[in-house]
């Protein structure tokens, strides 16, 4: 009898150990802003991931534990989160980040630790070159900007652009501008937003493209409503909880880029389930995060290591069937960018819902922004012919007070030099700029010229009186 008890006890112990090994938790990281101005979006992402994990654990056969970090929408916060998650061997993947600059900052660390990171909604084209362990399930800023540009252009359109002067807004503005100009539209204003910005030039446009983060988009729309309320097209910054909460009672003449086709029942079912639980809808970023989490969870069917997660994502649509999520069918290209179709939805007054969804050129390849090699600096050639600026006599030339490196080029580490023709008024402001010589790629000329309009000078003087002059001004941008 004693031997039987020992035997039973041994079987029970072995069974317990086996069961414990089978149920050992795998950790999934989430790194998003849980404080600050993007906290509502960050919480939407975290809550949606929690729901995906709960669904998977409830279905059985999995034991997934969430580890979340507040990246504070800051580079330092993103680095701290990536280091903590990467150094924890039990974390097999991470969902994040929300902001482009956070995703970019964390990329070298995730690649160092071979930790897959899936961003739900970081769109900067720069991230296409961020490394083999970085993925995102949203189209990049080139696709989004060109998509909205095609939708915006009608015959004889006068278009204005208001954008956040950062990595997010600059990319959208650049590609949108390029697209609408190619299609013959007239861009009557391109305005980097700040709280003091005069938006009145946009008030007379047929349509205004708003490439801004959620809080800024709210402020811009409020201002435009008071300026004749022109028709407004928004980037995915308007598809977020922050903007939609405001738009529920204030939206008017707005359409925005969206990832959600609300004619699909399973999307509505998730939104209803989320809203019943938290009292507010999740926004596009939340539904995208639910898909991102389920991508990771699906990968566990073929392996439970960091490398198996990466292998699974890389081979979707190749060796494996594409992933069918709430937001559509998802595969990835060689850069970890999602290949997918996307609708554009209308925000209906007082409802902020998508009444209809359209897809432009479904199945089109999503273009990637090339990252040209930095050319060696060459000496500017001597100016000749009609490129020589008209000379206005002055005793004292204008002196540079403030010169800024275009953020879009700096983030891509594109170094260049050249000469721009600048017309500087009696207040020292640059009122006109034209590229004369540059060793930079051709596509950067517009970016450099637009940045030159922000530079500040002390004005030229003739007999101690300020005069308006046009000068050939050499520039050099280099990473230090």
Secondary structure, DSSP 8 states (H G I E B T S, - for coil): -HHHHHHHHHHHHHHHHHHHHHT--EEEEEEE--SSTTHHHHHHHHHHHHHHHHHHHHHSS--EEEEEEE-TTSHHHHHHHHHHHHT-TTEEEEE--SSHHHHHHHHHHHHHHT-EEEESS---GGGGGS-TTEEESS--HHHHHHHHHHHH--TT-EEEEEE-SSHHHHHHHHHHHHHHHHTT-EEEEEEE--TT---GGGGGSSEEEEE--HHHHHHHHHHHHTTT--EEEE-GGGSSHHHHHHHHHH--SEEEE-S--TTSHHHHHHHHHHHHHHSS--HHHHHHHHHHHHHHHHHTTT-SSHHHHHHHHHTBTTTB--EEETTEEEEE-TTSBEE----EEEE-TTT--EEEEE-SSTT---------------------GGGS------SB--EEEE----HHHHHTT--EEEEEEEEE-TTSBEEEEEEEEESS-GGGHHHHHHHHTT-EEE-EEETTEEE-EEEEEEEEE---
